[in-house]
Amino acid sequence: MPSIVRFVKLQETYIVLIKEFGKWYEEAPNGGRKSIPYEWFLGNCESVWSRNGIVLDCLHPFLTKRIAT
């Protein structure tokens, strides 16, 4: 299942699969980071933007097989 993460100040939006959040969720209570670094999104997530009149084309990475379902 995908989630959408928006960085308002940077005007960037990313699609993240819920299973990717598992690492961060599990490590946080055991002294791990409480937030996910921006650099992680750059290297591990697909960015989405407006395209062909669609305000936020979230399906494009799935349709082009850049994200496996």
Contacts in CASP RR format, 6 or more apart in sequence:
PFRMAT RR
TARGET T0000
AUTHOR 0000-0000-0000
METHOD contacts of the structure
MODEL  1
MPSIVRFVKLQETYIVLIKEFGKWYEEAPNGGRKSIPYEWFLGNCESVWS
RNGIVLDCLHPFLTKRIAT
1 17 0 8 1.000
1 18 0 8 1.000
2 15 0 8 1.000
2 16 0 8 1.000
2 17 0 8 1.000
2 18 0 8 1.000
2 58 0 8 1.000
2 62 0 8 1.000
2 67 0 8 1.000
3 15 0 8 1.000
3 16 0 8 1.000
3 17 0 8 1.000
3 18 0 8 1.000
3 21 0 8 1.000
4 13 0 8 1.000
4 14 0 8 1.000
4 15 0 8 1.000
4 16 0 8 1.000
4 48 0 8 1.000
4 56 0 8 1.000
4 58 0 8 1.000
5 13 0 8 1.000
5 14 0 8 1.000
5 15 0 8 1.000
5 16 0 8 1.000
5 41 0 8 1.000
5 45 0 8 1.000
6 12 0 8 1.000
6 13 0 8 1.000
6 14 0 8 1.000
7 13 0 8 1.000
7 14 0 8 1.000
7 38 0 8 1.000
7 41 0 8 1.000
10 38 0 8 1.000
12 47 0 8 1.000
13 47 0 8 1.000
13 48 0 8 1.000
13 49 0 8 1.000
13 56 0 8 1.000
14 41 0 8 1.000
14 45 0 8 1.000
14 46 0 8 1.000
14 47 0 8 1.000
14 48 0 8 1.000
15 45 0 8 1.000
15 46 0 8 1.000
15 48 0 8 1.000
15 58 0 8 1.000
15 61 0 8 1.000
15 67 0 8 1.000
16 41 0 8 1.000
16 44 0 8 1.000
16 45 0 8 1.000
17 67 0 8 1.000
20 44 0 8 1.000
20 45 0 8 1.000
21 36 0 8 1.000
24 33 0 8 1.000
24 36 0 8 1.000
27 33 0 8 1.000
28 34 0 8 1.000
46 61 0 8 1.000
46 66 0 8 1.000
46 67 0 8 1.000
48 56 0 8 1.000
48 57 0 8 1.000
48 58 0 8 1.000
48 60 0 8 1.000
48 61 0 8 1.000
49 56 0 8 1.000
49 57 0 8 1.000
50 56 0 8 1.000
50 57 0 8 1.000
51 57 0 8 1.000
51 60 0 8 1.000
61 67 0 8 1.000
62 69 0 8 1.000
END
